[in-house]
Amino acid sequence: MSSSSAPARGTLYGGAGGRRVTVRDLAAAKERGERWPMVTAYDAMTARVFDAAGIPVLLVGDSAAMVVYGYDSTLPVTVDDLLPLTAAVVRGSSRALVVADLPFGSYQGSPQQALESAARFMKEAGAHAVKLEGGRRVLPQVEALVSAGVPVMAHLGLTPQSVNALGGYRVQGRGQAGDELMADAKDLERAGAFSVVLECVPAELAQRVTTSLAIPTIGIGAGAATDAQVLVWQDLMGLTPHPAKFVKRYADLAGDLDRAVRDFAADVVSGSFPGAEHSYS
């Protein structure tokens, strides 16, 4: 299917509306061998656009720390920062499964802390699932959340909340570390995670993990063999000044915004805006 063709009804991407996508739909897509896209969203207007385009999963990522709040990493953002963004994305969408990132410090302490944080996202913001980072060290949290009825998306490889421990934004899973990542992925699946994000790992490893798991894998800098792909929307739309290697730009919104605001300013300075057609009598 080309990028310009209309998706078939009944498929996960661009399928018929009428209800929210569920984790069961994602599992069924894995069984069919159907790939699907996931993008981030942080407000109602962009969520509405992406939802209408048929994107089946919207992630309210802790990447909001950088693209919304202007920090240089994901670490400073809090639950209170992300709750209103998540609520806006839920309100702006009608079909997509909305996944809320659990930010740094909101779940690592204990399964009880993880459950309290997840409950806030689901009760106060209306999120349909949560995402957390880490492998075997967060298995108790995953098990507690799943037991309480909270769908959990896992995240392995480059886990940005652990950037200081990892020594920077570097490819993960090479050599013996690949076997450890594989073991983590299988443990997370057994603990009940409904999917796992693989970030910045070798493509061959991502392919092996994808083949080994019954749950969907979502790649970001992990090659083309994963079941789904995710990007931060500002990256794919050309708003990020220096995107990572794994980003493909599909638009130049930075250039469009620059041109539009300069044209507006020029019209104001020259007095040509507002014209009669923009004024009331």
C-alpha positions in Angstrom: 0.0 0.0 0.0 1.5 3.3 -1.0 1.6 6.3 1.4 -0.9 8.1 -0.8 -3.5 5.3 -1.1 -6.5 5.1 1.2 -6.2 2.5 4.0 -8.7 -0.5 3.8 -11.6 -0.4 6.2 -11.1 -2.9 9.0 -7.4 -2.4 9.2 -5.7 -1.0 12.3 -4.3 2.1 10.5 -7.1 4.2 9.0 -9.8 1.6 9.8 -13.5 2.3 10.5 -14.3 4.5 13.5 -17.1 4.2 15.9 -15.0 3.0 18.8 -11.6 3.3 20.4 -8.8 1.1 19.3 -7.9 -1.4 22.1 -4.9 -3.6 23.0 -6.8 -6.5 21.5 -6.8 -4.8 18.2 -3.1 -4.3 18.4 -2.7 -8.0 19.2 -4.9 -9.0 16.2 -2.8 -6.8 13.9 0.3 -8.6 15.0 -1.3 -11.9 14.2 -2.2 -10.6 10.7 1.3 -9.3 10.1 -0.1 -5.8 9.8 2.3 -2.9 10.5 0.9 0.3 12.0 2.1 3.8 12.9 2.2 5.6 16.3 2.9 9.3 16.8 3.2 11.5 19.8 0.6 14.1 20.6 0.4 16.8 23.3 -2.7 18.9 22.6 -6.2 18.5 21.3 -5.8 20.2 17.9 -2.9 18.0 16.7 -4.6 14.9 18.3 -7.7 15.6 16.2 -5.7 15.8 13.0 -3.7 12.6 13.7 -6.9 10.8 14.8 -8.8 11.8 11.7 -5.8 10.6 9.6 -6.3 7.1 11.1 -3.3 6.9 13.4 -4.4 4.1 15.8 -2.2 4.9 18.8 -1.3 8.3 20.2 1.5 8.6 22.8 1.6 11.5 25.2 5.3 11.1 25.7 7.5 12.5 28.3 9.3 14.0 25.3 6.9 16.8 26.1 9.6 17.9 28.5 11.6 19.0 25.5 9.1 19.8 22.8 6.5 21.5 25.0 8.3 22.7 28.1 11.7 23.5 26.7 13.9 21.3 28.9 17.0 19.6 27.5 16.0 16.0 28.7 12.9 14.1 29.7 13.9 14.0 33.4 12.3 17.2 34.7 8.7 16.6 33.5 6.2 15.5 36.2 2.9 13.7 36.4 1.2 17.1 37.0 2.9 18.4 33.8 1.6 15.6 31.7 -1.9 15.1 33.0 -3.4 18.2 31.3 -1.7 17.3 28.0 -3.0 13.7 28.2 -6.5 14.9 28.9 -6.3 17.3 25.9 -5.3 14.4 23.6 -8.1 12.2 24.9 -10.6 15.0 24.3 -9.2 15.7 20.8 -9.4 12.1 19.6 -12.2 9.7 19.2 -10.7 6.5 17.8 -7.0 6.3 18.8 -5.8 4.4 21.9 -4.1 7.1 24.0 -1.0 6.0 25.9 0.4 8.2 28.7 4.1 8.1 29.6 4.9 7.6 33.3 7.6 10.2 33.9 10.8 9.8 35.7 10.3 9.3 39.4 6.7 8.4 39.2 7.0 4.6 39.2 10.5 3.4 39.9 10.1 3.6 43.7 7.6 0.7 44.1 4.6 -1.1 42.5 2.3 1.0 44.7 3.8 4.2 43.4 3.4 3.0 39.8 -0.2 2.1 40.5 -0.9 5.5 42.1 0.6 7.4 39.1 -1.1 5.2 36.5 -4.4 5.6 38.3 -4.1 9.4 38.1 -3.6 9.3 34.3 -6.6 7.0 33.8 -9.0 8.6 36.3 -8.0 12.3 35.8 -7.0 12.4 32.2 -8.8 9.4 30.6 -5.7 7.6 29.3 -6.3 4.1 28.0 -2.8 2.7 28.8 0.5 3.8 30.3 4.1 3.4 29.2 7.1 2.8 31.4 10.8 2.3 30.8 13.0 -0.6 31.9 13.4 -4.4 31.9 13.5 -6.8 34.7 13.9 -4.1 37.4 10.3 -2.9 36.7 8.7 -6.3 36.4 7.0 -5.9 39.8 5.5 -2.6 38.6 4.3 -4.1 35.4 2.7 -7.1 37.2 1.0 -4.8 39.7 -0.4 -2.5 37.0 -1.7 -5.3 34.8 -3.2 -7.1 37.8 -5.1 -3.8 38.6 -6.4 -3.6 35.0 -4.0 -1.0 33.6 -2.6 -1.9 30.1 1.2 -1.4 30.0 3.4 -0.5 27.1 7.0 -1.4 27.9 10.1 0.4 26.6 13.6 -1.1 26.1 16.9 -0.2 24.5 17.7 3.5 24.8 15.5 4.5 27.7 15.8 8.4 27.9 14.9 8.5 31.6 18.1 6.5 32.2 20.3 8.7 29.9 22.7 9.6 32.7 23.3 6.0 33.7 23.6 5.0 30.0 26.3 7.6 29.4 24.3 9.6 26.9 22.0 8.9 23.9 23.8 5.8 22.5 22.7 2.7 20.6 21.9 -0.1 23.0 21.8 -3.9 22.7 25.1 -4.7 21.0 26.9 -7.9 21.8 26.0 -9.5 25.1 23.7 -6.6 25.9 21.5 -7.9 23.1 20.9 -11.2 24.9 20.0 -9.2 28.0 17.5 -7.1 26.1 15.9 -10.2 24.6 15.5 -11.7 28.1 14.0 -8.4 29.3 11.5 -8.4 26.5 10.4 -11.9 27.2 10.1 -11.2 30.9 8.0 -8.1 30.2 5.7 -10.1 27.9 5.2 -12.8 30.6 4.5 -10.0 33.1 1.6 -8.9 31.0 2.8 -5.9 28.9 0.7 -5.6 25.7 3.6 -4.2 23.6 7.2 -3.1 23.9 9.0 0.0 22.4 12.5 -0.8 21.1 14.5 2.4 20.9 18.0 2.8 19.2 18.8 -0.9 19.0 20.5 -2.7 16.1 18.0 -3.7 13.4 18.9 -7.4 13.6 18.3 -7.5 17.3 14.9 -5.7 16.9 14.0 -8.3 14.2 14.9 -11.2 16.6 12.9 -9.7 19.4 9.9 -9.1 17.1 9.9 -12.7 15.9 10.3 -14.0 19.4 7.4 -12.1 21.0 3.7 -12.6 20.6 3.1 -9.0 21.6 3.7 -6.1 19.1 7.1 -4.3 19.0 7.2 -0.6 18.2 10.4 0.6 16.8 12.2 4.0 17.0 15.6 3.8 15.5 15.3 0.0 15.5 15.1 -0.9 11.8 12.1 -1.9 9.6 11.2 -5.3 11.0 9.2 -4.2 14.1 5.5 -4.4 14.1 5.0 -0.6 14.4 7.0 2.6 14.2 6.8 5.7 16.4 8.2 9.2 16.0 7.8 12.4 17.9 5.5 14.5 15.7 7.7 17.6 15.8 10.5 15.5 14.4 8.7 14.0 11.5 7.1 17.4 10.7 10.4 19.2 10.5 10.2 21.4 13.6 13.2 19.9 15.4 16.4 21.7 14.5 18.8 18.7 14.8 16.8 15.4 14.6 18.3 12.0 15.3 19.6 9.7 12.5 16.4 7.6 12.7 14.1 10.5 11.9 12.7 11.0 8.4 11.2 14.4 7.8 7.9 14.4 6.0 7.2 18.2 6.1 9.0 21.5 6.8 6.7 23.1 9.3 9.5 25.2 10.7 10.0 26.8 7.3 6.2 27.2 6.8 5.8 28.9 10.2 8.7 31.2 9.6 7.3 32.3 6.2 3.8 32.7 7.5 4.7 34.8 10.5 7.0 37.0 8.4 4.3 37.6 5.8 1.9 38.5 8.6 4.4 40.9 10.2 5.1 42.5 6.8 1.3 43.0 6.2 0.9 44.6 9.7 3.9 46.9 9.2 2.7 48.0 5.7 -0.9 48.5 6.9 -2.3 46.0 4.4 -3.7 43.8 7.1 -6.4 43.8 8.2 -8.2 44.7 5.0 -11.8 45.5 4.5 -12.6 41.8 4.2 -11.2 41.2 7.7 -13.0 44.1 9.3 -16.6 44.7 10.6 -18.8 47.6 9.6 
